[in-house]
Structure formats: C-alpha cells, structure tokens
Amino acid sequence: MSSPSLPNEYAVELIPPDISAYAAGNTGIPYIWRFEASEPGPHAMVSAIVHGNEPAGAIALDWLMQRDFRPARGTLTLAFMNIAAYEAFDPADPNATRWVDEDFNRVWGRDVLDSDRDSVELRRAREVQPAVAAADTLLDIHTMQHLAPPVMIAGTKAKGVALARKIGVPRIVISDAGHAAGVRMRDHGAFDDAASEASACLIECGQHWEAAAGILARESTARFLWALGMADESLIAEAGGTEPKEQVFFDVTEAVTIEHDFTFAQPFMGGEIIEIAGTLLGHDGGREIVTPYDECMLVMPSKRLWPGQTAVRLARRVG
C-alpha cells in the first residue's frame, strides 16, 4: 500500500539535504556508515529517515558527516534508512512520501522480516537489519504530523527510560508498547528484551518541517553521543543546544487502534492534558472514545485515520 497524500497546513521550513554523497557507505550496506575508536565503548547507532518525509534526522547525520565526526570511544553507526521514500520527497506534496509501499517502522517483527512478503521497505529493512542488530544503543530520529511539543519514546523497559534520562531532551518522555499495525525499529530484537542491556529511544523532534525540529535533531544527537562518552560536551553547543528543562514522564495506557471510521471530536494536536475522565475524544464508527482517567495526555493524534492505524495514544503521568 503506497502512502496516500494528506492535505498539508504547515510551511516546509527544512530543506532536505542531498545525501547522495553517502550512498556507498563503508559497511557493505548502502548509506550505512560505521566509525570505530581505538578506545573500547558502546556500539551506538543514530538512524534517520525511517520515514521519507522527515528530513530532520538527515540534517543531523549530514551535520556529523560534514564535520567528519569520529567517536572518542566505542563504535558509531550512522544510518540513513528509507532512501527510496526520502528521494521521492516533494515539498509541494510533503505528506506523500512517508513511505513507498508500506510503513518502514512497522515491519520489524521477526515474523514479518522472515516472511515471504515483499515491499520496497521490507527489502531495505532486511538489508539494514544486521547493522541495527549489531548496535547496543540506538537513537532513532523522527518528527510528527502536528505542531506539538517534542517527545522521547522510550519503549516499555526501564532501560529505555534510563537512556532518555541520560540524553536529557526533550522535556516529555513517553513509555509505550508501540502500535497494533506492526513492530517499530526501536522495539526490534534486543532493544525490547528486558534480559539484554541493549537500549533504544525514538525521538519525535516536533512537526515534520519546522526549523526547530532540525535543531533538536542535532542537539539530541549530540547529547546522545555525549551521554555515551563518545563526544565532548562542546558538541552540544555546536549543535545549537540550550539548557534542557526538567523532564516529565508518562506511561501510555492505551493506543486507540481504529476499527471503522474514526473522527476526532476536536482538532487535537498532541500534548494536551485532558483534565476530566470521560471526556469525548472521538468516534470510531458507533464507538465513543473517551479519556479513561483524569489528567490524560494525548500522544500524537494522527491524520491517517484508517482501520488498523493508531488514532491516538493515551498516557498517564508517572514522574
């Protein structure tokens, strides 16, 4: 299924960088680059353009590549992911190239990767999977449909929350299990295994094309590398970073999966705290969707209101 175009109400302030110079990679996998320090340390990966219409991550990786960044210790992999969708990006129709055939960030279950299914995204996921599996720490850079506060998605394990704390931005940290439509890359393999020390976070840097998203993509990357001892603190200032705000933590208690025809009761953007339990959020066919408790936060309400997709996630503050 190709990515249907959606109306766009936001200015495209970010210019996707030309990444063609990085096509060869240095790992045997196109667009995947790996740099090893002489000092031992973690194997970190920073990944970008899992979705083709989210250029902020490409801006962050291009910034590191342009300055010839090398880790002070350990191994760093820089990964440009959904190349076909990124190359198809058109600022005149910027919602049309989230993916080519299917969502690259819903194919990371072993049952899907090992299946007979075929798509542009699955072929690329199978190609890059060895590089993803080799990393023990992942920062996956994304952006959002709406102009809403940035969030860090830490998965369901304590190790993901701990990594989010070390990175320190953005202010809002969400723990959630993902989507019924399929497994995300940040939940692949050891990242979601409580018995493994491998950890991953997915950052949503803001609206897809707002200038601030590109700055936060660079800053969060710099803070990630500094937290792992791979970069000097000065890299944060070079990235445009400022003093971070104290983080707040939420657990997603429900991901509302669409069964019929979903409509929102209001034009929610994400990050809203709905004070009263039982407040109407929308309708899915004849089913009313209401807040299950007081002070319920709405996480990333979607414009892609199709059966099987997540309409919105509901979260409770835990810290």
C-alpha positions in Angstrom: 0.0 0.0 0.0 1.5 3.3 -1.0 1.4 6.3 1.3 -1.7 8.3 0.4 -1.2 12.1 0.3 -2.8 14.2 3.0 -3.5 17.9 3.0 -0.7 20.0 4.5 -1.2 23.0 6.6 2.4 23.7 7.6 5.2 25.6 5.9 8.1 23.5 4.8 10.9 25.3 6.6 13.5 22.5 6.4 15.4 21.8 3.2 16.2 18.0 3.0 20.0 17.8 2.5 21.4 16.0 -0.5 22.7 12.7 0.9 23.8 11.1 -2.4 27.4 11.5 -1.4 26.8 9.0 1.4 25.4 6.3 -0.9 28.4 4.0 -0.8 28.5 3.6 2.9 31.5 1.9 4.4 29.9 -1.3 5.8 28.9 -3.1 2.6 25.4 -1.7 3.1 24.4 1.4 1.1 24.0 4.6 3.2 25.3 2.9 6.4 28.5 4.3 7.9 30.5 2.9 10.8 33.3 4.6 12.7 35.4 2.8 15.3 37.5 4.5 18.0 40.7 3.0 19.5 39.2 3.1 22.9 36.6 0.5 23.8 33.0 1.5 24.4 29.4 1.0 23.3 28.2 0.4 19.8 25.8 3.3 19.2 23.6 3.9 16.2 21.9 7.1 15.1 19.2 6.4 12.5 17.4 8.9 10.2 14.7 9.0 7.5 12.9 5.9 8.6 10.1 7.9 7.1 10.9 9.7 3.9 9.2 12.9 4.7 11.0 13.5 7.9 14.2 15.4 7.0 15.3 16.4 10.5 17.3 13.2 11.1 19.0 13.5 7.7 20.0 17.1 8.8 21.6 15.7 12.0 23.5 12.9 10.3 24.6 15.2 7.4 25.9 17.6 10.1 28.1 14.9 11.7 29.3 13.6 8.3 30.2 17.2 7.1 32.3 17.8 10.2 34.0 14.4 10.0 32.9 13.5 13.5 34.5 10.4 15.0 33.6 8.8 18.3 36.0 9.2 21.2 35.4 5.6 22.2 33.4 2.6 21.0 31.7 2.3 17.6 29.3 4.7 16.0 27.0 3.8 13.1 25.2 6.5 11.2 22.3 5.1 9.2 20.2 6.7 6.5 17.2 4.3 6.3 14.3 4.6 3.8 16.2 6.1 0.9 13.6 5.4 -1.8 10.9 7.4 0.2 13.4 10.2 1.0 14.5 10.6 -2.6 10.8 10.9 -3.6 10.2 13.8 -1.2 8.4 16.7 -2.8 7.9 19.9 -0.7 4.9 20.7 -2.8 3.2 17.5 -1.6 5.2 16.7 1.6 2.9 14.2 3.1 3.0 11.9 0.1 6.4 10.2 0.8 6.2 8.9 4.4 6.8 5.5 2.7 6.7 4.0 -0.8 4.9 0.7 -0.3 4.4 0.4 3.5 5.5 1.9 6.8 9.2 1.1 7.3 8.6 1.5 11.1 6.0 -1.3 11.3 8.0 -4.2 9.8 10.5 -5.0 12.5 8.9 -8.1 13.9 10.8 -11.3 13.1 7.6 -12.8 11.7 7.5 -10.0 9.1 11.2 -9.8 8.4 11.4 -13.6 7.9 8.2 -13.8 5.9 7.6 -14.1 2.1 6.1 -10.6 2.0 7.8 -8.1 -0.3 7.9 -4.4 -0.5 10.4 -1.6 -1.0 10.5 -1.0 2.7 10.9 -4.7 3.7 13.7 -5.1 1.2 15.6 -2.2 2.8 14.7 -3.4 6.4 16.2 -6.8 5.6 19.3 -5.1 4.1 20.0 -2.9 7.1 18.8 -5.3 9.9 22.4 -6.7 10.5 23.6 -3.2 11.2 20.6 -2.5 13.5 21.2 -5.8 15.4 24.9 -5.0 15.8 24.2 -1.8 17.8 23.7 -1.9 21.5 22.3 1.6 21.8 20.0 3.4 19.3 18.7 6.9 18.8 16.1 6.9 16.1 15.2 10.4 14.9 11.6 11.2 13.8 9.2 14.1 13.6 5.4 14.5 13.9 2.4 15.4 11.8 1.2 18.2 14.1 2.8 21.2 15.6 3.1 19.7 19.1 5.7 19.5 21.9 8.6 17.1 21.1 8.6 13.8 22.9 11.0 10.9 23.5 9.6 7.4 23.1 11.3 5.0 25.5 9.5 1.8 24.9 8.3 -0.3 27.9 11.5 -1.3 29.6 13.3 0.7 32.4 16.5 0.7 30.3 14.8 2.9 27.6 13.7 5.4 30.2 17.2 5.4 31.7 18.6 6.2 28.2 16.1 9.0 27.8 17.2 10.5 31.2 20.8 10.4 30.1 20.0 12.2 26.8 18.1 14.8 28.8 15.9 16.2 25.9 13.2 16.7 25.1 11.1 17.5 28.2 8.4 14.9 27.7 9.3 11.2 27.9 6.8 8.5 26.9 6.8 4.8 27.7 4.7 2.8 25.3 4.4 -0.6 23.5 4.0 0.7 20.0 1.3 0.0 17.5 -1.0 -2.8 16.6 0.0 -2.3 12.9 3.5 -3.7 13.5 6.8 -3.6 15.4 8.9 -0.4 15.3 12.7 -0.5 14.8 13.3 0.8 18.3 11.5 -2.4 19.6 13.4 -4.8 17.4 15.3 -7.7 18.9 17.4 -7.0 22.0 16.2 -3.4 22.4 12.9 -4.7 23.8 14.4 -7.6 25.7 14.5 -7.0 29.4 17.3 -9.5 29.8 19.5 -7.6 27.4 21.4 -4.3 28.2 20.7 -3.0 24.6 18.6 0.1 24.8 16.8 2.4 22.3 14.9 5.6 22.2 12.9 7.2 19.4 12.7 11.0 19.4 9.9 13.0 17.8 11.6 16.3 17.3 8.5 18.4 16.5 6.4 19.0 13.4 8.0 17.4 10.3 9.1 20.6 8.6 9.5 23.2 11.3 13.0 24.7 11.6 13.2 23.9 15.3 12.9 20.1 14.5 16.2 20.2 12.7 17.9 22.0 15.6 16.5 19.5 18.2 17.6 16.6 15.9 21.2 17.8 16.0 21.0 18.6 19.8 19.6 15.3 20.8 22.2 13.5 18.7 25.0 15.5 20.3 23.5 14.8 23.8 23.2 11.1 23.0 26.8 10.9 21.9 28.0 12.9 25.0 25.9 10.7 27.3 27.7 7.7 26.0 31.2 9.2 26.3 31.6 9.3 22.6 31.7 13.1 22.2 32.9 16.2 24.1 30.2 18.4 25.7 31.2 21.2 23.3 29.4 19.2 20.5 26.1 20.1 22.2 26.8 23.8 21.9 27.9 23.4 18.3 24.5 21.7 17.6 22.6 24.7 18.9 21.7 23.1 22.3 20.4 25.1 25.2 19.9 24.3 28.9 17.3 21.5 29.0 14.1 21.7 31.0 13.4 19.1 33.8 11.9 16.0 32.1 8.4 14.7 32.8 7.5 11.0 32.3 4.3 9.4 31.1 3.1 5.8 30.5 0.8 5.1 27.6 -2.1 3.1 28.9 -3.9 2.6 25.6 -3.2 3.0 21.9 -6.5 3.6 20.2 -6.5 1.3 17.2 -9.0 2.3 14.5 -11.6 -0.4 13.7 -14.0 1.5 11.5 -14.2 5.2 10.5 -12.5 7.4 13.1 -13.2 11.1 13.6 -11.9 13.3 16.4 -14.3 15.4 18.5 -11.9 18.3 18.4 -8.8 19.3 16.3 -6.3 17.8 18.9 -2.6 18.4 18.1 -0.9 16.3 20.8 0.4 17.1 24.2 -3.0 18.2 25.5 -3.7 17.2 29.1 -7.5 16.4 29.3 -8.4 17.1 32.9 -11.6 15.1 33.3 -12.1 11.3 32.8 -14.9 10.5 30.4 -14.2 13.5 28.1 -15.1 12.7 24.5 -12.1 12.4 22.2 -13.8 11.0 19.1 -15.9 8.3 17.5 -14.8 5.0 15.8 -17.9 4.1 13.9 -20.5 3.9 16.7 -18.0 3.6 19.5 -17.3 6.6 21.6 -13.6 7.1 22.6 -13.3 8.9 25.9 -10.5 9.7 28.3 -10.2 6.8 30.8 -8.9 8.9 33.7 -8.3 12.4 34.9 -5.3 14.4 33.5 -4.9 12.1 30.5 -2.3 13.3 28.0 -2.9 12.8 24.3 0.1 11.5 22.4 0.5 12.2 18.7 -3.1 12.2 17.4 -2.9 11.0 13.8 -4.2 12.4 10.5 -4.0 8.9 9.0 -7.4 7.7 10.3 -7.6 4.3 8.6 -8.6 0.9 10.0 -5.6 -0.8 11.7 -3.8 2.5 12.4 -3.3 4.2 15.7 -5.6 7.2 16.1 -4.1 8.5 19.3 -2.3 7.2 22.4 -3.5 7.9 25.9 -0.9 8.5 28.7 -0.8 9.0 32.4 2.0 11.0 34.2 4.2 8.8 36.3 7.0 11.2 37.2 
